[in-house]
Structure formats: C-alpha cells, structure tokens
C-alpha cells in the first residue's frame, strides 16, 4: 500500500481526516514527519530543518484558512549536539514568528537518522475544505512554484547557502485567512500542483482544465532548469513548495486577488470531469513520502 492508498483508507475510517488538517470545535491540528534521508538533503542546516519542518505543518493550518497559534516538534537524532539543537529551535521559533504563532517546545528522542515530527495548532470557525469546488470556479495558486525543486538542484551542485535560503519558505497563513471568505476549496501544494489538482478533483467530484503557460514559475527554477520541459517538470510535479491551491468563483477572483497579501494567479478552471493541461491528460504525479 502506498501513501495515497493509506491516506484514502484513513479518510474512510476517520471522519475528521481527509483535509490538510483536522478541525475540532474550532481548533485546527495537523502533524508531519520529516526524515534526513528523504527530506533534508546533504548541506541542509539544522536551522533550515527546524524552519522547514515546522513550516510544513503551519502550511497545513494555512490551507484551512485558519489563524496559526502554536507549534511543537519531536527532535530525534543519533546523538544530541548543542549547537545543532539550538539552531533547530531557532529556525522553528522564527518560522512561527513569521505567521504570528509561537513555538512552544516538544520532545527529544534518539534515532538512527535525524527526524523531526511537528504539530501545528490553529483556530477557525469556518474552515475551507478540499471538497467545495464546482464547475466554473477559477483554479488559482499563490506565489510561484518550483522553489524547492530549484533548492534541491542547488544542494546537489554544492551551493548550500543559496539552497538553504530557498528551502526556508514563508507559510501562507496570512494568504489563507485572506482567501478563506472567497474560496470554495483549498489545500497546500506540498505534493506538487499536478497531484494537488487531482486531490481537489477527487474531493470535490469535479475535473480541472489547466493552462500550462499560466503557471507562475519561480525565477530560481529558470536558473537551474535544463530546458522548457525540465522547467515544467520542476514547477508542476516536484512539489514541496507549500503554496496554496485554491478554487474561487469566477466573479470573486478580483476580490480574492485584492485581499491576498501575495500574488494570486489563475491557472485554470474547474470543469465537470477530466483533468487536463493544455488539452492533454495531466498525470497524477508528484511528491510521495517515503519515496526512494
């Protein structure tokens, strides 16, 4: 059973599962686990790891249109190094500060590889689920896509300073709150734009038609991509960008753009069925946890 099948099984078993976070009596809660071998390339600093790990959970809070309140983490490593631990906490604390939340601690454990398990909390009385899109809605994304893919290329090339900088993203909590009154469905793009669109389509029982030329590609992708096809691969399928993928009624797009604190780009529209880009089927391909 792969991750997608496991998540589908859990959504069938748990009434509160299936979205980016669970919401219980207005309390938003989400948790993530990141491993050194699959999530932190060689050259990733502990500061960046703390920022990115906690930021990933804060991104789930953002996708619900919620206010972020706090985060905790389990820090596990083969041994505890004082400088690395301080750096991790500094990164975790500072990413929380970017969204007006607090990092309040967590737990320590020993493990054969560095691993961070993070939980973020938030509040909302009107969460945005993945299941509200209908044909005719505009499909939009915040910011630009491909930043994390570009960072990975730079890690591989040994440009660790620039790669770490790109790996430290700002969770779109403010954008999620601003877009919530206009959105019919929303999620983050941690699994990549293509896979996110498939997940929205499944949850909302609709299809999507995307315009490939409209996808906002991060400038860092253009710097590392080999050609146009590679650029499309990095921005559409790689994932781990933690932007928001949101559907908005066509008549509300202008108001949503005005409300959003970051650029909001229309990349397609919801349709009755089928998932296509530029008239061709869009593969359900993207980031998978536990991949080789």
Residue pairs with C-beta under 8 A, 6 or more apart in sequence:
1 9
2 288
3 288
3 289
3 290
4 288
7 17
10 17
11 17
11 18
16 22
16 23
16 24
18 130
18 203
19 63
19 64
19 127
19 129
19 130
19 187
20 30
20 59
20 60
20 61
20 63
20 64
20 130
20 187
20 188
21 28
21 29
21 30
21 60
21 61
21 63
21 64
21 66
21 120
21 122
22 28
22 29
22 30
23 29
23 64
23 66
23 124
23 127
26 123
26 124
26 125
27 121
27 122
27 123
28 61
28 64
28 66
28 120
28 121
28 122
28 123
28 124
28 127
29 119
29 120
29 121
29 122
30 57
30 60
30 61
30 119
30 120
31 57
31 117
31 118
31 119
31 120
32 53
32 56
32 57
32 60
32 117
32 118
33 115
33 116
33 117
33 118
34 40
34 49
34 52
34 53
34 56
34 115
34 116
34 117
34 118
35 113
35 114
35 115
36 113
36 114
36 115
37 113
38 289
38 290
38 291
39 52
39 53
40 48
40 49
40 52
40 114
41 152
41 155
41 156
41 163
42 155
43 155
43 158
43 160
43 163
43 164
44 52
44 155
44 160
44 163
44 164
44 167
45 87
45 91
45 160
45 164
46 83
46 84
46 85
46 87
46 88
46 91
47 87
47 88
47 90
47 91
47 164
48 91
48 164
48 167
48 168
49 88
49 91
49 114
49 116
50 73
50 87
50 88
50 89
50 90
50 91
50 92
50 93
50 95
50 116
51 91
51 92
51 94
51 95
51 167
51 168
52 91
52 95
52 167
52 168
52 169
53 73
53 92
53 116
53 118
54 71
54 73
54 91
54 92
54 95
54 96
54 103
54 118
54 120
55 95
55 168
55 169
55 170
55 171
55 242
56 118
56 190
56 242
57 71
57 118
57 119
57 120
58 68
58 71
58 95
58 96
58 99
58 101
58 120
58 171
58 173
59 169
59 171
59 172
59 188
59 190
59 242
60 120
60 188
61 67
61 68
61 120
61 121
61 122
61 171
61 173
61 176
62 68
62 99
62 171
62 172
62 173
62 175
62 176
62 177
62 188
62 244
63 128
63 176
63 186
63 187
63 188
63 244
64 122
64 124
64 127
64 128
64 129
64 176
64 186
65 124
65 126
65 127
65 128
65 176
65 177
65 179
65 180
65 183
65 186
66 122
66 123
66 124
66 127
66 173
66 176
66 177
67 100
67 122
67 123
67 124
67 173
67 177
68 96
68 99
68 100
68 101
68 120
68 121
68 122
68 171
68 173
69 101
69 102
69 121
69 122
69 123
70 96
70 101
70 102
70 103
70 104
70 120
70 121
71 92
71 96
71 101
71 102
71 103
71 104
71 118
71 119
71 120
71 121
72 103
72 104
72 105
72 106
72 107
72 118
72 119
73 88
73 92
73 103
73 106
73 107
73 116
73 117
73 118
73 119
74 106
74 107
74 108
74 109
74 115
74 116
74 117
74 118
75 85
75 88
75 106
75 107
75 108
75 109
75 116
76 108
76 109
76 110
76 111
76 114
76 115
76 116
76 117
77 84
77 110
77 111
77 113
77 114
77 115
78 110
78 111
78 112
78 113
78 114
79 110
80 108
88 116
89 103
91 168
92 103
92 118
93 103
95 103
95 168
95 170
95 171
96 102
96 103
98 170
98 171
99 170
99 171
99 173
99 174
100 173
101 120
101 122
101 173
106 118
122 173
124 180
126 180
128 176
128 179
128 180
128 183
128 184
128 185
128 186
128 246
129 185
129 186
129 203
130 185
130 186
130 187
130 199
130 200
130 203
130 204
131 185
131 203
131 204
131 205
132 183
132 184
132 185
132 204
132 247
133 139
133 184
133 185
133 200
133 201
133 204
133 206
133 247
133 270
134 184
134 204
134 206
134 270
135 206
135 207
135 270
135 271
135 272
136 249
136 250
136 269
136 270
137 184
137 185
137 247
137 248
137 249
137 250
137 269
137 270
138 247
138 248
138 249
138 250
138 253
138 266
138 268
138 269
138 270
139 197
139 208
139 210
139 245
139 246
139 247
139 266
139 267
139 268
139 269
139 270
140 245
140 246
140 247
140 248
140 253
140 256
140 264
140 265
140 266
140 267
141 189
141 193
141 215
141 216
141 243
141 244
141 245
141 246
141 264
141 265
141 267
142 172
142 175
142 179
142 243
142 244
142 246
142 260
142 262
142 263
142 264
142 265
143 172
143 216
143 241
143 243
143 262
143 263
144 216
144 217
144 218
144 219
144 235
144 243
144 263
145 189
145 193
145 215
145 216
145 217
145 218
145 221
145 235
145 236
145 241
145 243
146 217
146 218
146 220
146 221
146 231
146 234
146 235
146 238
146 241
147 166
147 169
147 218
147 220
147 221
147 241
148 166
148 167
148 169
148 238
148 239
148 240
148 241
148 242
149 221
149 234
149 235
149 238
149 240
150 166
150 218
150 220
150 221
150 223
150 224
150 234
151 162
151 163
151 164
151 166
151 167
151 220
152 163
152 238
153 224
153 234
154 160
154 162
154 163
154 166
154 220
154 224
155 163
166 220
169 241
169 242
171 242
172 188
172 242
172 243
172 244
172 262
174 261
174 262
175 244
175 260
175 261
175 262
175 264
176 186
176 244
178 259
178 260
178 261
179 186
179 244
179 246
179 248
179 256
179 259
179 260
179 264
180 186
181 259
182 248
182 249
182 252
182 255
182 256
182 259
183 246
183 247
183 248
183 256
184 247
184 248
184 249
185 200
185 203
185 204
185 246
185 247
186 244
186 245
186 246
186 247
187 196
187 199
187 200
187 244
187 245
188 196
188 242
188 243
188 244
188 245
189 196
189 239
189 241
189 242
189 243
189 244
189 245
190 239
190 240
190 241
190 242
190 287
191 199
191 239
191 286
191 287
191 288
192 236
192 237
192 238
192 239
192 240
192 241
192 285
192 286
192 287
193 215
193 235
193 236
193 237
193 239
193 245
193 267
193 286
194 236
194 237
194 277
194 282
194 283
194 284
194 285
194 286
195 237
195 239
195 284
195 285
195 286
195 287
196 245
196 286
197 208
197 210
197 245
197 268
197 275
197 282
198 275
198 282
198 284
200 208
200 245
200 247
201 207
201 208
201 275
204 247
204 270
206 270
206 271
206 272
206 273
207 270
207 271
207 272
207 273
207 274
207 275
207 276
208 268
208 269
208 270
208 271
208 275
208 276
208 282
209 268
209 269
209 271
209 274
209 276
209 277
210 267
210 268
210 276
210 277
210 278
210 282
211 267
211 268
211 277
211 278
212 232
212 236
212 277
212 278
213 278
214 265
214 266
214 267
214 268
215 232
215 235
215 236
215 265
215 267
216 263
216 265
216 267
217 231
217 235
218 235
221 231
221 234
221 235
222 231
224 234
225 231
225 234
236 277
237 283
237 285
237 286
238 286
238 287
239 286
239 287
240 287
246 256
246 264
247 270
248 256
250 269
253 264
253 266
256 264
257 264
268 277
274 281
275 281
275 282
275 284
276 282
